[in-house]
């Protein structure tokens, strides 16, 4: 059974950093496009970052230069390093594994940026 489990969320002050992790089980993560999405209250879920293959990455304009996505296929994990966090980064962050004809989502982890 496919499962994605996110961890690493929490409360951080503006300018701080967090590292999110997503552990995948029951799927072959190395053949998936892995992504991080977020959804703030009252807003639609949006793409934050994705990694295609070993190292091709894509970022939302709002996080470029601050966030870095990485994957370790041997450990079946994908991470999102978030630096210089802003209050507008507050959201539930979700991990997604995307294949040609299917995709899987984690349950989400809350990130709150506030002083």
Rosetta silent file (secondary structure, phi, psi, omega in degrees, C-alpha in Angstrom):
SEQUENCE: XXXXXXXXXXXXXXXXXXXXXXXXXXXXXXXXXXXXXXXXXXXXXXXXXXXXXXXXXXXXXXXXXXXXXXXXXXXXXXXXXXXXXXXXXXXXXXXXXXXXXXXXXXXXXXXXXXX
SCORE:     score description
SCORE:     0.000 S_00000001
   1 L     0.000  128.086 -178.352    0.000    0.000    0.000 S_00000001
   2 L   -70.444  137.265  179.329    1.418    3.351   -1.072 S_00000001
   3 E  -150.070  135.172  173.881    2.077    5.802    1.718 S_00000001
   4 E  -121.534  129.619 -177.828    3.767    9.190    1.974 S_00000001
   5 E  -126.399  116.827  178.691    4.489   10.591    5.426 S_00000001
   6 E   -90.228  152.229  175.227    5.635   14.176    5.902 S_00000001
   7 E  -152.250  166.548  175.235    7.500   15.454    8.935 S_00000001
   8 L   103.554   -4.375  178.707    9.459   18.499   10.056 S_00000001
   9 L   -72.112  172.650  178.292    6.758   21.135   10.192 S_00000001
  10 E   161.475 -165.674  179.708    6.283   23.491   13.096 S_00000001
  11 E  -101.207  130.309 -179.495    6.323   27.073   14.321 S_00000001
  12 E  -141.722  150.565  178.518    9.233   29.274   13.293 S_00000001
  13 L   -78.997  154.893  175.531    9.954   32.988   13.436 S_00000001
  14 L   -53.801  136.745 -176.764   10.258   35.069   10.268 S_00000001
  15 L    90.299   -9.107 -178.713   13.712   34.636    8.782 S_00000001
  16 L   -83.270 -175.723 -177.142   14.084   31.186   10.263 S_00000001
  17 L  -131.187  152.162  171.318   14.511   27.790    8.623 S_00000001
  18 E  -142.695  153.413  175.409   12.780   24.435    8.564 S_00000001
  19 E  -124.360  116.256  177.302   13.520   21.188    6.811 S_00000001
  20 E   -93.451  143.899  176.030   10.589   19.059    5.717 S_00000001
  21 E  -126.550  148.324  176.547   10.971   15.371    4.957 S_00000001
  22 E  -131.184  118.633  178.510    8.712   12.969    3.119 S_00000001
  23 E  -101.825  125.571 -178.607    9.186    9.239    3.550 S_00000001
  24 E  -105.505  141.817  174.545    7.654    7.054    0.858 S_00000001
  25 E  -140.981  150.990  178.159    6.721    3.392    1.187 S_00000001
  26 L    78.106    4.964  178.120    4.942    0.972   -1.105 S_00000001
  27 L  -136.798  159.017  174.338    5.991    2.859   -4.238 S_00000001
  28 L   -91.766   91.462 -172.983    9.012    3.049   -6.491 S_00000001
  29 H   -64.770  -27.217 -174.618    9.920    6.634   -5.750 S_00000001
  30 H   -67.594  -16.924  178.364   12.824    6.690   -8.187 S_00000001
  31 H  -102.211    9.134 -178.443   10.433    6.624  -11.150 S_00000001
  32 L  -107.299  149.980  163.737    8.186    9.386   -9.808 S_00000001
  33 E   -81.134  122.633 -177.858    8.254   13.138  -10.083 S_00000001
  34 E  -102.891  138.675 -177.367    8.312   14.206   -6.460 S_00000001
  35 E  -142.403  157.594  171.300    6.828   17.485   -5.370 S_00000001
  36 E  -114.996  131.564  178.127    5.992   19.670   -2.426 S_00000001
  37 E  -124.701  163.128  175.889    2.732   21.605   -2.452 S_00000001
  38 E  -142.561  154.586  177.798    1.139   23.892    0.092 S_00000001
  39 E  -139.334  116.363  176.450   -2.311   25.110    0.954 S_00000001
  40 L   -90.864  158.054 -179.544   -2.981   28.167    3.063 S_00000001
  41 L   -55.739  129.587  177.608   -6.386   28.797    4.666 S_00000001
  42 L    77.656    4.796 -178.446   -8.897   29.952    2.082 S_00000001
  43 L  -121.659  162.367  177.847   -6.505   29.380   -0.803 S_00000001
  44 L   -78.688  154.947  175.256   -6.021   26.689   -3.409 S_00000001
  45 L   -65.583  137.126 -178.057   -3.254   24.146   -3.126 S_00000001
  46 E  -132.025  152.400  176.669   -0.195   25.306   -5.052 S_00000001
  47 E   -72.511  131.547  175.147    3.041   23.808   -6.259 S_00000001
  48 E  -100.714  -51.128 -177.998    6.058   24.865   -4.214 S_00000001
  49 E  -159.949  149.562  174.447    8.818   22.742   -5.708 S_00000001
  50 E  -142.972  154.089  178.873    9.277   19.560   -7.670 S_00000001
  51 E  -128.245  127.032 -175.517   12.175   17.352   -8.652 S_00000001
  52 E  -112.692  125.655 -176.120   12.118   15.355  -11.874 S_00000001
  53 L    67.134 -146.272 -175.529   14.534   12.494  -12.279 S_00000001
  54 L   -75.942  -36.914 -169.915   17.756   12.802  -10.336 S_00000001
  55 L  -151.914    1.358  179.236   18.179   16.542  -10.230 S_00000001
  56 E   -76.059  122.822 -174.478   15.924   18.600  -12.505 S_00000001
  57 E  -121.158  157.686  179.322   14.054   21.024  -10.278 S_00000001
  58 E  -143.289  133.792 -176.435   11.225   23.506  -10.612 S_00000001
  59 E  -128.662  148.731  169.249   10.215   26.157   -8.054 S_00000001
  60 L   -66.147  145.447 -178.950    7.384   28.577   -7.542 S_00000001
  61 L   -56.514  -33.845 -175.107    8.590   32.141   -8.081 S_00000001
  62 L   -69.236  -16.018 -177.384    7.692   33.005   -4.502 S_00000001
  63 L  -117.966   -3.794 -179.238   10.223   30.530   -3.064 S_00000001
  64 L   -57.682  133.997 -179.171   13.078   30.669   -5.580 S_00000001
  65 L    85.759  -10.768 -179.582   16.380   31.292   -3.847 S_00000001
  66 L  -115.775  -34.083 -177.495   14.947   30.381   -0.444 S_00000001
  67 E  -109.775  148.234  176.807   13.761   26.770   -0.773 S_00000001
  68 E  -136.718  126.177  176.292   15.655   23.728   -2.020 S_00000001
  69 E   -99.931  143.364  178.477   14.165   20.366   -2.892 S_00000001
  70 E  -147.868  159.670  179.728   16.245   17.197   -2.874 S_00000001
  71 E  -136.435  151.288  173.845   15.680   13.466   -3.093 S_00000001
  72 E  -130.698   96.675 -175.913   17.411   10.316   -1.911 S_00000001
  73 L   -65.530  -30.558  179.600   16.013    7.412   -3.905 S_00000001
  74 L   -64.679  -32.421 -179.811   18.004    4.871   -1.900 S_00000001
  75 L   -99.880   -0.783 -178.113   16.211    6.018    1.247 S_00000001
  76 L    55.488   44.961  179.466   12.907    6.719   -0.518 S_00000001
  77 E  -131.406  152.244  172.636   12.823   10.247    0.848 S_00000001
  78 E  -133.541  138.537 -175.831   12.401   13.734   -0.526 S_00000001
  79 E  -123.023  157.200  174.841   13.213   16.854    1.461 S_00000001
  80 E  -131.865  109.625  175.779   12.438   20.535    1.297 S_00000001
  81 E   -87.740  122.624 -176.942   14.918   22.899    2.920 S_00000001
  82 E  -118.401  116.924  179.817   13.187   26.191    3.641 S_00000001
  83 L  -116.285  164.159  178.052   15.255   29.233    4.532 S_00000001
  84 L    48.841   49.063 -174.865   14.407   32.900    5.100 S_00000001
  85 L   -66.065  146.649 -178.621   10.849   31.951    5.909 S_00000001
  86 L  -121.476  156.749  177.660    8.137   34.573    5.678 S_00000001
  87 H   -55.126  -32.465 -179.849    4.686   34.774    7.267 S_00000001
  88 H   -72.924   -5.251  173.399    3.168   34.181    3.827 S_00000001
  89 H   -83.081   -6.223  179.239    4.851   30.763    3.764 S_00000001
  90 L   -61.537  125.558 -177.124    2.414   29.647    6.466 S_00000001
  91 E  -179.279  171.413  166.232    0.433   26.693    5.132 S_00000001
  92 E   -89.148  128.213 -178.240   -0.043   22.959    5.278 S_00000001
  93 E  -103.152  131.431 -176.947    2.705   21.396    3.166 S_00000001
  94 E  -119.610  143.970  173.793    2.013   18.214    1.232 S_00000001
  95 E   -98.197  142.250  179.884    4.284   15.729   -0.477 S_00000001
  96 E  -135.799  136.844  172.160    3.230   14.248   -3.799 S_00000001
  97 E  -111.650  118.213 -173.140    4.535   11.345   -5.880 S_00000001
  98 E  -114.760  125.655  174.392    3.445   11.728   -9.490 S_00000001
  99 L  -114.763  179.808 -177.187    3.483    9.014  -12.128 S_00000001
 100 L   -61.852  -44.349 -174.417    2.118    9.019  -15.671 S_00000001
 101 L  -119.326   10.100  178.945   -1.284    7.591  -14.743 S_00000001
 102 L  -156.197  165.303  173.721   -1.423    7.917  -10.970 S_00000001
 103 E  -155.981  158.482 -177.137   -0.275   10.020   -8.064 S_00000001
 104 E  -131.783  146.262 -179.230   -0.114    9.818   -4.290 S_00000001
 105 E  -123.667  148.141  170.325   -0.353   12.446   -1.572 S_00000001
 106 L   -84.405 -178.733 -176.034    0.785   12.609    2.017 S_00000001
 107 L   -87.403  -12.729  176.981   -1.390   13.810    4.869 S_00000001
 108 L    96.605  153.871  175.600    0.409   17.149    5.178 S_00000001
 109 E  -137.133  136.076 -174.956    2.461   18.930    7.817 S_00000001
 110 E   -81.379  131.668  171.959    1.700   22.380    9.212 S_00000001
 111 E  -119.478  123.169  178.601    4.245   25.174    8.816 S_00000001
 112 E  -123.694  123.558  179.608    3.550   28.381   10.707 S_00000001
 113 E  -111.680  109.438 -175.186    5.794   31.417   10.349 S_00000001
 114 L  -157.786  148.653  175.022    5.047   33.958   13.031 S_00000001
 115 L   -94.234    0.000    0.000    6.739   36.123   15.619 S_00000001
